Amino acid sequence: MSYEIDLLINNEKKKFIRNEPPVLKDMTKALIVQQQQIKMYAKDDGPSEDDFNKNEKNLASFAVSFWKNQFKAEQFISGCDKPNMDILNQALGDSLGAVSYTHLTLPTKA
């Protein structure tokens, strides 16, 4: 599967392509995004500005890593529009979908 994302960088649309399926590194970074989002939306008073800033940073970090450092986090944050966020969300979902649930096994007490 090919993942193509277009970012606006220096007032110019630039295309970045990844042709490989998600790997363990992508799965781990996607879990970091997911865990932070679960925590921020589970708060009684809802997410704070700090939570949204962490989410933005985590999403950008995932994108940079997923597309193998073809662009910088700030370029992603400043240049990713809604249609390309949908592509990022597809990459996140594909990465999370590939995760084995064995990591959720809790140790038992002796």
N, C-alpha and C positions, 0 to 999 in steps of 0.2 A: 504494500500500500504506500502511496505517495502522500506526503503532507506538504501542502504549499500554503505559505502565508505571505501576504503583501503588507509591507510596512511603509508608512510615509516617513522618509528620512531626507532631511534637507530639501523639503518641498518636492520630493520625487518619490513615486511609488517604486519600491524595490521588492522583488520576489525572492523568497528563500524556500528551498526545497529539502525535504528529508525523505529518503526512499526506504529506510529500514524500519521494521516493526519496533515497537517499544521493547526496551531491555530492562534489566533489573534496576539500573540507575534511574531510568525514567519512572519506573514503578515506585521507587522510594521517594523521589521528588514529588510525584503525584500524591502519595500518601501524606507527605508533609503539608501540601496545599489543603488536602481534604481535612486533615486533623485540625488545622488552624481554623478552617471555616466552620467545622462542627463546634469547636470551642466558642468562637465569636458569636454564632447564632444561638447557642444554648444559654447565653447569659440572660438573667432575669430582666435586665434593663436594655438588652439588645447590644449590638456591636457599637464600639466606640470609634472615634476617629483613628486612634492608634491601631485598633483591629483592622480597619479598612486599609491603613497604610501598610501593615504587615501582610495583608492579603495581596495587595498590589505588588509588594516586593517578592512574595513567594511565587505569584503567577509569572512575573518577569523572570525570576530565577529558573523556574521550570522551562519557560519558553527558550531562554538562552541555551540551557543545557540540552533540551530536546532537539533544537535545530543546530546543535553542535557548534556553538559559539560563532555563528555566522553574523551575529549582531550583538549589541550590548543591551543590558537591562534598560537603561534610560532610553535607548532608541525604541525598544519595545513599548515602554510605558507611554512615550510621547507619540508614537506612530501607529499604534494598533487601534483600528476602528471596530465597530460592532460586528460586521461580517467576519473579520479576522479573529475576534474573540470567540466566535462560534467555532472556528477551526481549532483554536487553542483548546476550547472545551472538548472537542472531539478527541484531540490528542490526549488530554487528561483522562477522559473516559476510557479510551483504548488502553492507556497505561494502567489504569486501575482495574480494568476488566481482565487484565492478564495476570493479576496478582493472585497467588494461591492463598487460600484462607487458612493454611496451616499456621500462619503467623498469629492467628487469633486464639490458638490453643493456650489455655491458661494452665499453669502448673497445679497439680493436685497436692493437697496436704497429706503428709504421711500419717 
